[in-house]
Amino acid sequence: IEEAPSPFISDATRQAMGAQAVALARAVNYQSAGTVEFVVGKDQSFYFLEMNTRLQVEHPVTELVTGLDLVAFQLRIAQGERLGLAQDEVKFSGHAIEARLCAEDPAAGYAPQVGTMHVWRPASGAGLRVDHGLCDGFTVSPYYDPMLAKVIAYGADRAEALQRLDGALRDSVALGLKTNVELLRRIVRHEKFAAGEARTDFIESSGVLEVAAAGPEALEWLIAAVALIERDAGRVPALLKGWRSTGAATIPLRLLWNEKVQALRVSMTGNCYSLEMDGANVEIEVTAFDGRTLRFQSGAHGEQALVAFDGERLHLRFRERQDSFVDATYAPPAEKAVAGDGVLKAPMVGQVVRVNAAAGAHVEKGAVLVVIEAMKMENQVVAPYDGEVESVSVSVGEQVSANQVLMKMVASSE
């Protein structure tokens, strides 16, 4: 998350910092767009960090508070033109905050996520700007940075910009793979961040990463089940769907959510579905379904959910939640995990950049055996215990898929 102007530094510090940046550019006769970075101490002292000879990710917040098109300026400079304004003509107005929407799982060490973006609906509205290059069906590959979009909000003051950004993140729809959108919302809604008191240790000290996502409620489980039933006409023959003389038909399903299998028994009479779960009885009546938008009546309210299918996986957006379910109804029972089976698998799609042990090597618990790179991040696969490498299935430079076997180990005998 980036913002302008900074809620921490004073106007005097900002002026002094800007003067140093200009002096640096003049000292080397720099003629292009560039970004000078400083680190600021608690006492407003600041120290030069680096200069990047380009615009950076956060340039939209500068554009919004200055009203200047920095990309256009960059092109003008490249063509040998003058900018047409002096340094003292650059003025700030209002406040802008930007959040980087990334294909990653913050709860799993920010592990990059690759796959298909089945549904992309960027937020829109007053004071909002979304920079992206996405569309429905876009393939998110492991070859680039995991950033999908920049969601930027502008307001007359910081409070308004924060409110608009929170709403924009809430309304952004990205179905198909995990993103950091919930973490971003927890950050912008945190009282310490809202007060402008976030420092470099904010993520660790605020506990925003530790907030466990609550599981789906009964209504969401029912919507997921109904979407799968409606998609799969063969699961419920047409004659059975309209049959009422002996009561509602009951359809058993098993859905997997976040490694948890939930058994459901959905009752159906025509287009009406009901589910008893956790002491609650929920009902909906489907009014329309085109394979993407499920419209239904819930009590006196008409509602809708957005869905995307990826084989037996269902991506669901309902109200402010985005979840992923797997239809495990017909899947064979999963084998029980065997402690110490010694099979090391790739945690994600990526490229093997290091293999640190060969077959026959003795390794200690915690030793880094394989390193996989994806989206500019390295993930280490470590030895789960002391033992011997039985076999190595990959080599440096090889592209691997998620859960591909990398290596097998045998535990040391006690």
Sequence and secondary structure as in RCSB ss.txt:
>XXXX:A:sequence
IEEAPSPFISDATRQAMGAQAVALARAVNYQSAGTVEFVVGKDQSFYFLEMNTRLQVEHPVTELVTGLDLVAFQL
RIAQGERLGLAQDEVKFSGHAIEARLCAEDPAAGYAPQVGTMHVWRPASGAGLRVDHGLCDGFTVSPYYDPMLAK
VIAYGADRAEALQRLDGALRDSVALGLKTNVELLRRIVRHEKFAAGEARTDFIESSGVLEVAAAGPEALEWLIAA
VALIERDAGRVPALLKGWRSTGAATIPLRLLWNEKVQALRVSMTGNCYSLEMDGANVEIEVTAFDGRTLRFQSGA
HGEQALVAFDGERLHLRFRERQDSFVDATYAPPAEKAVAGDGVLKAPMVGQVVRVNAAAGAHVEKGAVLVVIEAM
KMENQVVAPYDGEVESVSVSVGEQVSANQVLMKMVASSE
>XXXX:A:secstr
 EEES SSS HHHHHHHHHHHHHHHHHTT  S  EEEEEE TTS EEEEEEESS  TTHHHHHHHH   HHHHHH
HHHTT   SS GGG    SEEEEEEEESEEGGGTSEE  EEE EEE    TTEEEEE   TTEEE TTS SEEEE
EEEEESSHHHHHHHHHHHHHH EEESS  SHHHHHHHHH HHHHTT   TTHHHHH TTT       HHHHHHHH
HHHHHH GGGS HHHHT  TT  EEEEEEEEETTEEEEEEEEEETTEEEEEETTEEEEEEEEEE SSEEEEEETT
EEEEEEEEEETTEEEEEETTEEEEEEE TTS       TT  EEE SSSEEEEEE   TT EE TT EEEEEEET
TEEEEEE SSSEEEEEE   TT EE TT EEEEEEE   
